[in-house]
Amino acid sequence: MKKSVLVVDDEPNIVLSLEFLMKQAGFDVRVAHDGDEALAAVKERIPDLILLDLMIPKRDGYDVCQRIRSNPDWKDIRVIMLTAKGREIDREKGMALGADEYVTKPFSTRELTERVKELLGAG
Amino acid sequence: MFFNWSFRIRIALFFALIGLAIPAIVSGAMWAIVQGISEGHDPGGLVFIWGGGAAFVLVALVTGIGVLFDINVAAPIQGLIRDLETVTHANPEHTVDVDAGKHLGGLPSVARDTAETMARTQRNVNALIAEATKASEEQKGRLEAVLRDLHQGVVICNLNHEVLLYNGRALAILHVAGDLGLGRSLFTLVNRQPFFHALERLTNRLTDGRHKTHKDGLAASFVCATRDGRYILQCRMSLILDQAETATGYVITFEDQTEELAALGRRDRLMRAALEETRRPVANLRAAAETLASNPEMNEHFRASFADVIFAESKALGDRLDSLSKEYQEIITGHWPMADVYSANLLNCVVRRLRDKEGIESVITGLPQWLHGDSHTLVELLDRIIHRAWDHVDVSAFDLEVTADTNHMNLDVVWKGEPIPSGTLDSWLDGTLDEGLGGLTARDVLEHHKTQLWSQAVAGGMARIRLPLPLPRDLASVTRPKLPPRPEFYDFGLLQPRASLRALGETSLHDLRYVVFDTETTGLQPSQGDEIISIAGVRIVNGRLLTGESFSELVHPGKAIPKGSTRFHGITDGMIADKPSIEVILPRFHEYVSDAVLVAHNAAFDMKFLGLKEDAAGVHFDNPVLDTLLLSVFVHDHKEQHTLDACAERFGIRIQGRHTALGDSLVTAEIFLRMIELLEARGINTLDDAIQASNEIVEVRARQEEF
């Protein structure tokens, strides 16, 4: 079965690239544009991995990540935080709240795709 | 001497004359009476005439002498008294009349000489006073000139916060129209909290003697606001000490920070905006470009979309960069005052505030650490956050602890229950803090410390809010001097079953209550007169080191402290001069310990000292005792070094501060806490197990020593 990726970002320009890249890599891709939508999407169907922007409307990425981690049913979801917050302390906070990876924008699409594949065990 | 002698002779002769005149007159009268009787006159008449005559002559004689005495003695003395009074109280230059008292021997001339000497002294004193006044006027003039020309406002206050001296710049900075008014309370002008806080910190530093080694000595920087909250001032407080090293007042220097802080805030926002707002478009650009490049087979529709993205993003990016650089040039930079802060002092302020305000029970645990920050705003931030957390999680007991990692000092607020959702925690950061801080928000405080905070679950059903703070700047001043360790002591009797052991022996090491303690002594030979000069202890309850409930006392040893030992403990004769003796302190310590298990590093040494004083103090320590040195040998048998410093290093415990009884107790406690885990891994679960393991080590060590 295809692995599924949930892209959470409110910026259509990056969503375009991410959606395309993930589809190209052979994943089933869904998109959410804010924190509430993201949680609703997870509830609807559990994704294998979430590309999570931190600065999104309604509920920030930290909050979304923490909520996902607090539900034992969702413990297998991999979370990659994608963010313009570049300070070391922001990364520490992200990791403390349960992210598997913290990627600072701008990033290399090739490296990101590789990292996603690695986390999903799809080599 | 001659005068004195001749004066006394004269007085003596005078009285001798009186003494001779009286019998002469009386016997003359009696002779005349007898004569008269022998001539046949009437005896009654004779007695009347001669007796009365003699009495009259006696009265005349006494009167005459009295008058002479008055003229020659009493009156001149009275005159001298008046002269001397004039000299003393009115006119030092008044001349003492010598002639009137010529029968008083040397008295008038001595009085005159004395008066003249006094007048001369007075003239000298007056001259000196005039000179000193002139010098101090000059100094005052210079001080005033310096104060007037200072860029900072300066205000000097006594400990009642009454203004004693100030400069014109202070008026301008504090925005006082007219006069500040000497003797007026400083707090009619500025918000009081930050001053109380700074004064408390400095007073504690002085009491602990830490100012001698502290980088800022007896000064502290902080931020305050004027009473109306309109201006933010950067302040620096320095304590003023008298000769007995007691604080009598303080000097405050003020700098108006309103503009600088506003500029700083703008700069920070701009920097953040620049970094974050450019990352996003750059990311979008890069992703779009790479995708285009690596997918040449892409259909026309997608290709057009990507081209649009690249065009729109690069244009927006260019525009944003332009406006950022323009804004940046308008900002004048400043700095936010930060200092190295001792976590125990910081957290104590928080604990006291929470207790006073709402009765929230917070407990300081773990080793105190140095960190870098602005103490006052941090206290405000923690007060706010813990308050909200208390509302939110419905728990009223919080532990406060600071732990070190490689990049930060993590300040943790820990409670039993669920963590706080990130969004909720985030929403607490936007309200303004104390009005004394001029509209500063919790988020601003985080930004100034370049940090974040978050809440997460931790082991054992606990949760925490973590606030990472900068590492101390001046690590050199808080590192510990390297000193040779105490020799190891062994005592079989110590680890034999004690009366109280039976009840506790089966209890798990985790569940016991401990008092970890240390003593400082005048030397290493308790049986040869060395004495305890300091004793301290800390509690461990349920695996938490309760830093806030420590015991720490200096003790008068009843003798001088050997100079050589001072480099080990830093205690001097001056510091213990007014301290109670061990007979007073030991019962207090006994009460503090109660029925807890005693723990010490090289415990036999400390227990020996305690034991020797038990009778005199009227207490007996029969508590079970554990020795971290022996336990260290047990869990790290392959290691050679088991000194306190070596053990701390092995467990990665960062030791700050010098060797004090309290400092070493804290380190020992932290080591002991880590050891409990290792002991359990080796099957040592109960107190009995731990004591048995220790006994084995004592036997092995004792045997080794025999060889």
Interface residues (C-beta under 8 A of the other chain):
Chain A: E11 N13 I14 L16 S17 L18 F20 L21 Q24 G35 M55 R59 D60 Y62 D63 C65 Q66 R67 S70 A84 K85 G86 R87 E88 I89 D90 E92 K93 A96 L97 T104 K105 P106 F107 S108 T109 R110
Chain B: L275 E276 E277 R279 R280 P281 V282 A283 N284 L285 R286 A287 A288 E290 T291 S294 N295 F302 S305 F306 V309 A312 E313 N407 H408 P419 P421 S422 G423 D426 K450 T451 Q452 L453 W454 Q456 A457 R466 P468
